[in-house]
Amino acid sequence: MATADTANAAADPASAAADPANTATADPERPGFLLPLLLLAGFRTLVDDLHAELARQGHAELRPVHGFVLQAVGPAGTTASELGHRLGVSKQAAGKTVDRLVALGYLERADDPADARRKLIRLTDRGHDGLRRSAALFDELRARWAQTLGEQRVSALEDDLRRVAQPNFFRLDVPGWFGT
């Protein structure tokens, strides 16, 4: 985790170069902590742009964490316990987010036909719409990056990130990983 000093150094690479503790960096203009900050900034840019457009398309109440929840619920639905497991959070934390998304019309609770004691959490039509729009918007955002950087550079970036990312890079437990 970057400290205030490393965050300040990200804003001023020259000060990072002057830090004797930063001797492991081969290039003082590219300290090691800058890479995760730039990756996070790219992610944040894409997600912020996505949510700005989702708001214009009628989904102003969706937040980034909601996308992970909607994905984790999936097309078949799930239980609160399973949802918490998929997200890496407690059943109670998952339930609180589900309550919010039910109130907003993105999810519903229904009886489980296989077990009357269980409640299933399922996507509503509005939930499906939010996911469909998100997928289409991410395609548009990628196209914008390709227009800015060039298709070959964006493709190379994706290929390089696939080489260094864990094989199961598409994980929905980001909320729990961030400590939500």
URPE-V684683 format. One record per residue. RES is the residue in one letter. PSI is psi as a letter, one per 30 degrees, with the letter a starting at -180 (999 if undefined). Layout:
RES PSI
RES PSI
This chain:
M k
A k
T l
A e
D e
T e
A e
N e
A e
A e
A f
D i
P f
A e
S e
A e
A e
A f
D j
P f
A f
N h
T f
A f
T k
A e
D j
P f
E f
R i
P l
G e
F f
L e
L e
P e
L e
L e
L e
L e
A e
G e
F e
R e
T e
L e
V e
D e
D e
L e
H f
A e
E e
L e
A e
R f
Q g
G g
H h
A f
E f
L k
R l
P e
V f
H e
G e
F e
V e
L e
Q e
A e
V e
G l
P f
A f
G l
T l
T l
A e
S e
E e
L e
G e
H e
R e
L f
G g
V l
S l
K e
Q e
A e
A e
G e
K e
T e
V e
D e
R e
L f
V e
A e
L f
G g
Y f
L l
E l
R k
A l
D k
D j
P f
A f
D j
A f
R f
R k
K k
L k
I k
R l
L k
T l
D e
R e
G e
H e
D e
G e
L e
R e
R e
S e
A e
A e
L e
F e
D e
E e
L e
R e
A e
R e
W e
A e
Q e
T e
L f
G k
E e
Q e
R e
V e
S e
A e
L e
E e
D e
D e
L e
R e
R e
V f
A l
Q k
P e
N h
F f
F j
R k
L g
D g
V e
P e
G e
W e
F f
G g
T 999
